[in-house]
Amino acid sequence: MKLLICGGMGFIGSTFIRNHQKKNPNDQIINIDSLTTGSNKKNLEELDKTNYQFIQDDIKNFQTVEKFASDVDIIVNFAAETHVDRSISNPKQFLETNILGTHSLLESAKKHEKLFIHISTDELYGDAENQGSFTEKSILNPSNPYSATKAAADHLVGAFAKTYGTKCIITRCTNNFGPYQFPEKLIPKTIIRAQKDLKVPLYGDGNQIRSWIYALDHVEAIESLITNGQHGQIYNITAWNEISNKTIVEKILSIMGKSNDLIEYVGDRPGHDKRYSIDSSKIQNELGWKPQFDFNDALKETVSWYIENNAWWEPLADEKTLHPQPWTLKW
Ligand SMILES: NC(=O)c1ccc[n+]([C@@H]2O[C@H](COP(=O)([O-])OP(=O)(O)OC[C@H]3O[C@@H](n4cnc5c(N)ncnc54)[C@H](O)[C@@H]3O)[C@@H](O)[C@H]2O)c1
């Protein structure tokens, strides 16, 4: 098989590429990534490059995308602006990549009649505070610019499937964690700051609930959809690990032998959803996928990886990640 992977230098995209190549060494992978926020070339440094090609470009560049799309079996889109805080301080880049970038990929998939797998998020369902768990049929009710752009992109994918018959699958996954995640995200930021005995900021009261999945479980779910997913369908992906931000930070501090006194409660993020919760019965019942990794074991593995891989994150850990008060962001 020949795959066009978009955003493969980021956290989940690179996890997908490493895992896919390990299991399918003869498959050819073309990775288009503009090397912007969230990316790191070191994520794929150890990849066997025999059947691999990297193109540094923007997914909005239709000429590039369609040239490579013409010669692959499948397009998988991980490329996105992903950090909610950045979307609040500067939404425009999110609109451009997450909506216009997705449009360029859809035009390429349509022109060359390729299957387009679009990686989306549970955040677009909005706050599940007083509700159960959202299914694929729930309405989209995004609260911040990031999730609004992801919702818009999902609607566009659905519209291409209905209007032009473009072959598409959408995945909506919960919060991922694991090695190679950009240091500004909650789990790596907590590990990095705690290692340096810097205060660990928590928004509001820290009681926001998120559902966590190990990135390797997520990419295996995508593999099962590549093989057996139904075109035109949406699949939620969760490992059912719902836990508050406060509890996860306390777990990390405990694994690292650090005191909870490192936690510092800071002003809440505007539009901060209280709880995310989705139901992934569909992919489990229809495709037999289920998460393989135990949450606590995977969290310990992740902490060890960051502690042992300073060389990976040090050049990325900018002032915002390591400064004693990185949360003094201007909204
Ligand atoms: N991280 C999570 O917890 C999570 C959960 C659910 C869904 N998702 C979705 O999964 C996808 C990947 O997330 P991630 O955490 O790996 O993100 P990431 O920020 O680590 O990586 C995104 C990658 O996309 C690239 N990129 C950004 N804009 C681009 C553009 N215009 N053209 C080409 N490349 C571009 C970046 O350079 C980067 O390598 C995103 O669509 C995100 O919405 C993430």
The ligand as a MOL file (V3000), in Angstrom:
LIG
                    3D

  0  0  0     0  0            999 V3000
M  V30 BEGIN CTAB
M  V30 COUNTS 44 48 0 0 0
M  V30 BEGIN ATOM
M  V30 1 N -3.3370 15.2970 20.6980 0
M  V30 2 C -4.5580 14.9330 21.0190 0
M  V30 3 O -4.8570 14.7050 22.2000 0
M  V30 4 C -5.6290 14.7720 19.9660 0
M  V30 5 C -6.8450 14.1720 20.3260 0
M  V30 6 C -7.8170 13.9870 19.3490 0
M  V30 7 C -7.5790 14.3910 18.0470 0
M  V30 8 N -6.4030 14.9900 17.7190 0 CHG=1
M  V30 9 C -6.1840 15.3840 16.3120 0
M  V30 10 O -5.1250 14.5840 15.8060 0
M  V30 11 C -4.3790 15.3280 14.8410 0
M  V30 12 C -2.9050 15.3090 15.2130 0
M  V30 13 O -2.7440 15.8820 16.5170 0
M  V30 14 P -1.3100 15.9670 17.2100 0
M  V30 15 O -1.5490 16.0170 18.6710 0
M  V30 16 O -0.4110 14.9700 16.6350 0 CHG=-1
M  V30 17 O -0.8750 17.4250 16.7250 0
M  V30 18 P 0.5680 18.0590 16.6400 0
M  V30 19 O 0.3590 19.5030 16.8930 0
M  V30 20 O 1.5350 17.3050 17.4590 0
M  V30 21 O 0.9890 17.8210 15.1120 0
M  V30 22 C 0.3770 18.4890 14.0470 0
M  V30 23 C 1.3070 18.3890 12.8450 0
M  V30 24 O 0.6510 19.0420 11.7450 0
M  V30 25 C 1.6190 19.8450 11.0760 0
M  V30 26 N 0.9170 20.9530 10.4230 0
M  V30 27 C 0.2480 21.9730 11.0170 0
M  V30 28 N -0.2380 22.8100 10.0980 0
M  V30 29 C 0.1210 22.3060 8.8870 0
M  V30 30 C -0.0950 22.7140 7.5530 0
M  V30 31 N -0.7940 23.8240 7.2500 0
M  V30 32 N 0.4160 21.9630 6.5450 0
M  V30 33 C 1.1400 20.8390 6.8210 0
M  V30 34 N 1.3690 20.4060 8.0780 0
M  V30 35 C 0.8690 21.1290 9.0870 0
M  V30 36 C 2.5550 20.3270 12.1790 0
M  V30 37 O 3.7890 20.7700 11.6490 0
M  V30 38 C 2.6550 19.1070 13.0490 0
M  V30 39 O 3.7170 18.2690 12.6370 0
M  V30 40 C -5.0130 16.7290 14.8210 0
M  V30 41 O -5.9110 16.8010 13.7500 0
M  V30 42 C -5.7570 16.8220 16.1270 0
M  V30 43 O -6.8660 17.6890 16.0110 0
M  V30 44 C -5.4110 15.1790 18.6530 0
M  V30 END ATOM
M  V30 BEGIN BOND
M  V30 1 1 1 2
M  V30 2 2 2 3
M  V30 3 1 2 4
M  V30 4 1 4 5
M  V30 5 2 4 44
M  V30 6 2 5 6
M  V30 7 1 6 7
M  V30 8 2 7 8
M  V30 9 1 8 9
M  V30 10 1 8 44
M  V30 11 1 9 10
M  V30 12 1 9 42
M  V30 13 1 10 11
M  V30 14 1 11 12
M  V30 15 1 11 40
M  V30 16 1 12 13
M  V30 17 1 13 14
M  V30 18 2 14 15
M  V30 19 1 14 16
M  V30 20 1 14 17
M  V30 21 1 17 18
M  V30 22 2 18 19
M  V30 23 1 18 20
M  V30 24 1 18 21
M  V30 25 1 21 22
M  V30 26 1 22 23
M  V30 27 1 23 24
M  V30 28 1 23 38
M  V30 29 1 24 25
M  V30 30 1 25 26
M  V30 31 1 25 36
M  V30 32 1 26 27
M  V30 33 1 26 35
M  V30 34 2 27 28
M  V30 35 1 28 29
M  V30 36 1 29 30
M  V30 37 2 29 35
M  V30 38 1 30 31
M  V30 39 2 30 32
M  V30 40 1 32 33
M  V30 41 2 33 34
M  V30 42 1 34 35
M  V30 43 1 36 37
M  V30 44 1 36 38
M  V30 45 1 38 39
M  V30 46 1 40 41
M  V30 47 1 40 42
M  V30 48 1 42 43
M  V30 END BOND
M  V30 END CTAB
M  END
